[in-house]
Amino acid sequence: MDRAILKSKLDDFGIAPIYYSLDGELIPDCIILFHNYHAWEVFYLDERGDRNNTRNFESEH
């Protein structure tokens, strides 16, 4: 699944875009999908700018 399909699925579930960032924008109090050189990271960025529950993946899919 790529970002476009993920965006579509999140929309289908009624999850508002204020709760996530799929383009790596570091928005506090959101789930972030971030492309970090050779890996993709998914994490929650809390209101103090700390990353929580980070998961790393080798590809976008």
C-alpha positions in Angstrom: 0.0 0.0 0.0 1.4 3.4 -0.9 0.5 6.8 0.5 -2.3 7.5 -2.0 -4.1 4.2 -1.1 -3.5 4.8 2.6 -5.0 8.3 2.3 -8.0 6.9 0.5 -8.5 4.2 3.2 -8.2 6.8 6.0 -10.8 8.9 4.3 -13.1 5.9 4.0 -12.8 5.3 7.7 -13.6 8.9 8.4 -10.3 9.8 10.0 -9.7 13.5 9.7 -6.4 14.7 8.1 -5.6 16.7 11.3 -4.7 13.4 13.0 -2.0 12.4 10.6 0.7 13.5 8.1 1.6 11.4 5.1 4.1 13.8 3.6 6.5 14.0 6.5 5.4 17.3 7.9 6.1 17.3 11.6 2.8 18.3 13.1 2.5 17.9 16.9 -0.1 15.5 18.3 -0.3 13.5 15.0 0.8 10.2 13.5 3.6 10.9 11.0 4.7 8.9 8.0 8.3 10.1 7.3 10.8 9.1 4.6 14.1 9.1 6.3 16.8 8.4 3.6 16.7 4.6 3.4 13.8 3.8 5.6 10.2 4.8 6.2 9.2 5.8 9.8 5.8 5.9 11.3 5.5 7.5 14.7 3.4 9.7 17.0 4.8 13.2 17.5 3.6 14.4 20.9 2.9 18.1 21.8 6.5 18.5 23.1 8.1 17.3 19.9 9.0 13.8 21.2 8.7 10.8 18.9 6.7 7.9 20.4 6.0 4.3 19.2 8.3 4.6 16.2 8.2 1.8 13.6 10.7 1.5 10.7 10.0 0.0 7.3 12.3 -0.6 4.3 9.8 0.5 1.7 6.6 2.6 1.4 4.6 -0.5 0.6 
